[in-house]
Amino acid sequence: MTKAKVTGSKAATSASKTLTSGSTAPKSKTAAGSALSQTKAPAKVTSAKAATAASKVLSDGRTNKDSKTAAGSALAQRQGRGKK
């Protein structure tokens, strides 16, 4: 059994900055919202939509550090699919 993950304080701060920025893309805000909602909430997991957004944020070279930190946190909390 794996330990439940929650958003840490550094990632939560980055997510907050991402959400309040006026110049942030919608995909970044989706990933940041997911990460922020999982602060102190180990039962929550990242949705497929938010995980896809987070993946795109991480692969986009134009994305700033705060957005990538929040996206990484959201993606790390995605429930594994298990073995096929």
MINU-743617 format. One line per 3 residues: number of its first residue (from 0); their letters; for each residue z, x, y of C-alpha. Coordinates in steps of 0.25 Angstrom, whole numbers, padded with zeros to 4 digits. Example, Ala and Ser with C-alpha at 12.3 -4.5 7.8 and 13.67 -1.06 7.14 Angstrom:
BEGIN
0	as	0031:0049:-0018  0029:0055:-0004
This chain:
BEGIN
0	mtk	0000:0000:0000  -0004:0006:0014  0005:0005:0026
3	akv	0001:-0005:0036  -0005:0000:0049  -0002:-0004:0063
6	tgs	-0008:0001:0076  0000:0012:0082  0004:0013:0097
9	kaa	-0007:0023:0100  -0018:0014:0095  -0011:0002:0101
12	tsa	-0012:0008:0114  -0026:0012:0113  -0029:-0002:0108
15	skt	-0023:-0008:0120  -0031:0001:0130  -0043:-0003:0122
18	lts	-0041:-0017:0124  -0037:-0016:0139  -0049:-0008:0142
21	gst	-0060:-0015:0149  -0071:-0006:0144  -0068:-0007:0129
24	apk	-0078:-0013:0120  -0075:-0025:0112  -0075:-0018:0098
27	skt	-0064:-0008:0104  -0056:-0020:0108  -0057:-0027:0095
30	aag	-0052:-0014:0088  -0041:-0012:0098  -0036:-0026:0097
33	sal	-0035:-0025:0082  -0027:-0012:0083  -0018:-0018:0094
36	sqt	-0015:-0030:0086  -0011:-0022:0074  0000:-0015:0082
39	kap	0013:-0017:0074  0006:-0027:0065  0004:-0020:0051
42	akv	-0001:-0033:0045  -0013:-0034:0053  -0026:-0027:0050
45	tsa	-0039:-0025:0057  -0050:-0035:0055  -0064:-0032:0051
48	kaa	-0069:-0035:0065  -0059:-0026:0072  -0061:-0015:0061
51	taa	-0076:-0015:0064  -0074:-0015:0079  -0065:-0003:0077
54	skv	-0075:0004:0068  -0085:0003:0079  -0076:0007:0090
57	lsd	-0072:0020:0082  -0087:0023:0079  -0091:0021:0094
60	grt	-0092:0034:0102  -0090:0027:0115  -0076:0021:0111
63	nkd	-0064:0027:0118  -0052:0033:0111  -0042:0021:0113
66	skt	-0052:0012:0107  -0055:0021:0095  -0040:0022:0093
69	aag	-0038:0007:0093  -0050:0005:0084  -0045:0016:0074
72	sal	-0031:0009:0073  -0038:-0004:0070  -0047:0001:0060
75	aqr	-0036:0009:0053  -0029:-0005:0051  -0041:-0011:0044
78	qgr	-0037:-0016:0031  -0044:-0008:0020  -0054:-0015:0011
81	gkk	-0049:-0009:-0002  -0058:-0004:-0013  -0071:-0011:-0016
